[in-house]
Amino acid sequence: MDTVFIEDLRIDTVIGIYDWERRIRQTVALDIEMAFDNTRPAATDAIADTLDYKAVSKRLIAYVEAAEFQLVETLAERCAAILREEFGIAWLRLKLAKPGAVRGARAVGVCIERGTRPGG
Ligand SMILES: Nc1nc2c(c(=O)[nH]1)N=C([C@H](O)[C@@H](O)CO)CN2
């Protein structure tokens, strides 16, 4: 299965369950793998035939910057829904990390898979 990926997309947002977290912006980092048949754009060499990772990134940046969720689970789920509904992605894996949220850990967060892998 082919994929298009976005790694370590860092976006500032309001996220967290504590009062102090509602008053600040924190950085979340997204790693995303999206199923996509890359044979066609490879043959045509045309951006119109791709899953445009810049367009996907810009959409997620706009959404996450405006979001104000409490849980990383909710934000991850909403991002996955946007990818599936607006970009027609059949399967994706999305990791949403909150760097520095827990002392002693580089990052904490969630990883979700949604949809069905093409051909499997
Ligand atoms: N599974 C989760 N656990 C926790 C979350 C969360 O979003 N999902 N959030 C917090 C706090 O906001 C934390 O990040 C502040 O340091 C705690 N646990």
The ligand as an SDF file (V2000), in Angstrom:
LIG
                    3D

 18 19  0  0  0  0  0  0  0  0999 V2000
   -5.3980   10.2310   27.5140 N   0  0  0  0  0  0  0  0  0  0  0  0
   -5.2140   11.5320   27.9030 C   0  0  0  0  0  0  0  0  0  0  0  0
   -4.6820   11.7920   29.1030 N   0  0  0  0  0  0  0  0  0  0  0  0
   -4.4890   13.0820   29.4660 C   0  0  0  0  0  0  0  0  0  0  0  0
   -4.8490   14.1360   28.6250 C   0  0  0  0  0  0  0  0  0  0  0  0
   -5.4260   13.8300   27.3650 C   0  0  0  0  0  0  0  0  0  0  0  0
   -5.7640   14.7150   26.5480 O   0  0  0  0  0  0  0  0  0  0  0  0
   -5.5810   12.5220   27.0370 N   0  0  0  0  0  0  0  0  0  0  0  0
   -4.6010   15.4290   29.0170 N   0  0  0  0  0  0  0  0  0  0  0  0
   -4.0260   15.7130   30.1640 C   0  0  0  0  0  0  0  0  0  0  0  0
   -3.6510   17.0890   30.5090 C   0  0  0  0  0  0  0  0  0  0  0  0
   -4.2400   18.0670   29.7030 O   0  0  0  0  0  0  0  0  0  0  0  0
   -2.1120   17.1340   30.4120 C   0  0  0  0  0  0  0  0  0  0  0  0
   -1.6980   17.0750   29.0530 O   0  0  0  0  0  0  0  0  0  0  0  0
   -1.4990   18.3320   31.0670 C   0  0  0  0  0  0  0  0  0  0  0  0
   -0.1480   18.0820   31.3100 O   0  0  0  0  0  0  0  0  0  0  0  0
   -3.6820   14.6780   31.1550 C   0  0  0  0  0  0  0  0  0  0  0  0
   -3.9390   13.3410   30.6830 N   0  0  0  0  0  0  0  0  0  0  0  0
  1  2  1  0
  2  3  2  0
  2  8  1  0
  3  4  1  0
  4  5  2  0
  4 18  1  0
  5  6  1  0
  5  9  1  0
  6  7  2  0
  6  8  1  0
  9 10  2  0
 10 11  1  0
 10 17  1  0
 11 12  1  0
 11 13  1  0
 13 14  1  0
 13 15  1  0
 15 16  1  0
 17 18  1  0
M  END
$$$$
